[in-house]
Amino acid sequence: MELENLIRLLKREFSLSSEQITWGLKQTEAMPSYLPVIFWRYGLITTSELDRLLDYWS
């Protein structure tokens, strides 16, 4: 998934702000595949949203 599409999805489907997305991307610079887990770990998305995001991710 392209970064631009991912950002649109995170904003539209998961109601994450630009600041939250930027923070998440900085946290996962070395390992971008951890992005969904970082959002979940810090309470920005629920477990069910994590499952949905992982489905989009693959």
N, CA and C atoms as a LAMMPS dump frame, in Angstrom:
ITEM: TIMESTEP
0
ITEM: NUMBER OF ATOMS
174
ITEM: BOX BOUNDS ff ff ff
-5.0000000000000000e+02 5.0000000000000000e+02
-5.0000000000000000e+02 5.0000000000000000e+02
-5.0000000000000000e+02 5.0000000000000000e+02
ITEM: ATOMS id mol type element x y z
1 1 1 N 0.849 -1.175 0
2 1 2 C 0 0 0
3 1 3 C 0.892 1.235 0
4 2 1 N 0.615 2.162 -0.888
5 2 2 C 1.381 3.412 -0.954
6 2 3 C 1.132 4.243 0.298
7 3 1 N 2.128 5.014 0.676
8 3 2 C 2.038 5.828 1.88
9 3 3 C 0.863 6.808 1.817
10 4 1 N 0.67 7.443 0.686
11 4 2 C -0.436 8.409 0.554
12 4 3 C -1.787 7.734 0.774
13 5 1 N -1.958 6.554 0.192
14 5 2 C -3.211 5.813 0.365
15 5 3 C -3.386 5.389 1.817
16 6 1 N -2.297 4.977 2.441
17 6 2 C -2.355 4.577 3.841
18 6 3 C -2.774 5.743 4.722
19 7 1 N -2.213 6.909 4.5
20 7 2 C -2.55 8.091 5.294
21 7 3 C -4.026 8.449 5.122
22 8 1 N -4.517 8.408 3.906
23 8 2 C -5.946 8.684 3.669
24 8 3 C -6.824 7.676 4.411
25 9 1 N -6.436 6.423 4.342
26 9 2 C -7.183 5.37 5.024
27 9 3 C -7.19 5.584 6.536
28 10 1 N -6.031 5.897 7.098
29 10 2 C -5.932 6.112 8.543
30 10 3 C -6.791 7.289 8.995
31 11 1 N -6.848 8.31 8.191
32 11 2 C -7.672 9.475 8.527
33 11 3 C -9.158 9.166 8.371
34 12 1 N -9.518 8.549 7.256
35 12 2 C -10.928 8.324 6.936
36 12 3 C -11.53 7.181 7.766
37 13 1 N -10.892 6.037 7.784
38 13 2 C -11.465 4.849 8.407
39 13 3 C -11.193 4.749 9.908
40 14 1 N -10.082 5.341 10.353
41 14 2 C -9.684 5.172 11.748
42 14 3 C -9.642 6.487 12.517
43 15 1 N -10.019 7.56 11.861
44 15 2 C -10.123 8.897 12.484
45 15 3 C -8.85 9.332 13.203
46 16 1 N -7.709 8.971 12.651
47 16 2 C -6.437 9.413 13.225
48 16 3 C -6.093 10.787 12.656
49 17 1 N -5.528 11.629 13.488
50 17 2 C -5.142 12.968 13.039
51 17 3 C -3.799 12.911 12.306
52 18 1 N -3.494 13.971 11.6
53 18 2 C -2.203 14.068 10.912
54 18 3 C -1.052 13.96 11.905
55 19 1 N -1.231 14.557 13.088
56 19 2 C -0.187 14.52 14.111
57 19 3 C 0.034 13.097 14.615
58 20 1 N -1.045 12.351 14.817
59 20 2 C -0.921 10.97 15.277
60 20 3 C -0.235 10.108 14.222
61 21 1 N -0.583 10.31 12.976
62 21 2 C 0.018 9.545 11.891
63 21 3 C 1.497 9.869 11.771
64 22 1 N 1.841 11.14 11.823
65 22 2 C 3.245 11.554 11.753
66 22 3 C 4.035 10.944 12.899
67 23 1 N 3.468 10.977 14.107
68 23 2 C 4.117 10.39 15.275
69 23 3 C 4.348 8.889 15.044
70 24 1 N 3.326 8.186 14.578
71 24 2 C 3.446 6.751 14.32
72 24 3 C 4.506 6.44 13.285
73 25 1 N 4.56 7.24 12.232
74 25 2 C 5.561 7.02 11.188
75 25 3 C 6.971 7.238 11.731
76 26 1 N 7.142 8.215 12.615
77 26 2 C 8.457 8.446 13.222
78 26 3 C 8.854 7.284 14.125
79 27 1 N 7.873 6.717 14.833
80 27 2 C 8.146 5.591 15.726
81 27 3 C 8.575 4.345 14.968
82 28 1 N 8.167 4.248 13.72
83 28 2 C 8.401 3.017 12.957
84 28 3 C 9.314 3.225 11.762
85 29 1 N 10.126 4.27 11.778
86 29 2 C 11.011 4.54 10.634
87 29 3 C 11.838 3.321 10.245
88 30 1 N 12.4 2.641 11.222
89 30 2 C 13.264 1.496 10.935
90 30 3 C 12.461 0.259 10.516
91 31 1 N 11.215 0.16 10.99
92 31 2 C 10.397 -1.019 10.7
93 31 3 C 8.96 -0.594 10.427
94 32 1 N 8.687 -0.073 9.236
95 32 2 C 7.351 0.448 8.916
96 32 3 C 6.217 -0.565 9.085
97 33 1 N 6.514 -1.842 8.997
98 33 2 C 5.448 -2.836 9.125
99 33 3 C 4.851 -2.873 10.529
100 34 1 N 5.501 -2.259 11.5
101 34 2 C 4.984 -2.206 12.867
102 34 3 C 3.969 -1.089 13.084
103 35 1 N 3.728 -0.275 12.098
104 35 2 C 2.845 0.877 12.257
105 35 3 C 1.48 0.519 12.847
106 36 1 N 0.76 -0.481 12.332
107 36 2 C -0.54 -0.807 12.92
108 36 3 C -0.44 -1.178 14.409
109 37 1 N 0.591 -1.917 14.754
110 37 2 C 0.765 -2.354 16.137
111 37 3 C 1.082 -1.165 17.047
112 38 1 N 1.867 -0.221 16.558
113 38 2 C 2.187 0.98 17.348
114 38 3 C 0.907 1.753 17.656
115 39 1 N 0.054 1.937 16.661
116 39 2 C -1.204 2.647 16.905
117 39 3 C -2.043 1.919 17.95
118 40 1 N -2.092 0.598 17.879
119 40 2 C -2.858 -0.191 18.837
120 40 3 C -2.219 -0.136 20.228
121 41 1 N -0.911 -0.315 20.279
122 41 2 C -0.194 -0.358 21.563
123 41 3 C -0.382 0.927 22.372
124 42 1 N -0.433 2.044 21.691
125 42 2 C -0.576 3.317 22.376
126 42 3 C -2.026 3.791 22.462
127 43 1 N -2.965 2.891 22.168
128 43 2 C -4.373 3.188 22.381
129 43 3 C -5.02 4.085 21.349
130 44 1 N -4.398 4.217 20.194
131 44 2 C -4.975 5.073 19.157
132 44 3 C -6.015 4.339 18.318
133 45 1 N -5.967 3.002 18.331
134 45 2 C -6.983 2.187 17.667
135 45 3 C -7.319 1.01 18.584
136 46 1 N -8.5 0.449 18.387
137 46 2 C -8.939 -0.696 19.183
138 46 3 C -8.404 -1.993 18.574
139 47 1 N -8.608 -3.079 19.283
140 47 2 C -8.181 -4.381 18.779
141 47 3 C -8.897 -4.73 17.479
142 48 1 N -10.194 -4.455 17.417
143 48 2 C -10.928 -4.751 16.175
144 48 3 C -10.445 -3.862 15.031
145 49 1 N -10.1 -2.613 15.344
146 49 2 C -9.55 -1.732 14.306
147 49 3 C -8.172 -2.219 13.871
148 50 1 N -7.4 -2.751 14.819
149 50 2 C -6.097 -3.322 14.464
150 50 3 C -6.282 -4.458 13.468
151 51 1 N -7.239 -5.328 13.727
152 51 2 C -7.514 -6.432 12.798
153 51 3 C -7.878 -5.91 11.417
154 52 1 N -8.737 -4.903 11.369
155 52 2 C -9.128 -4.314 10.068
156 52 3 C -7.921 -3.71 9.371
157 53 1 N -7.104 -2.962 10.127
158 53 2 C -5.94 -2.32 9.536
159 53 3 C -4.949 -3.347 9.021
160 54 1 N -4.765 -4.419 9.746
161 54 2 C -3.872 -5.486 9.284
162 54 3 C -4.394 -6.14 8.01
163 55 1 N -5.722 -6.24 7.885
164 55 2 C -6.304 -6.755 6.648
165 55 3 C -5.993 -5.835 5.471
166 56 1 N -6.115 -4.516 5.682
167 56 2 C -5.771 -3.558 4.629
168 56 3 C -4.289 -3.63 4.294
169 57 1 N -3.491 -3.807 5.338
170 57 2 C -2.032 -3.768 5.21
171 57 3 C -1.525 -4.861 4.286
172 58 1 N -2.144 -6.04 4.345
173 58 2 C -1.636 -7.18 3.563
174 58 3 C -2.145 -7.208 2.147
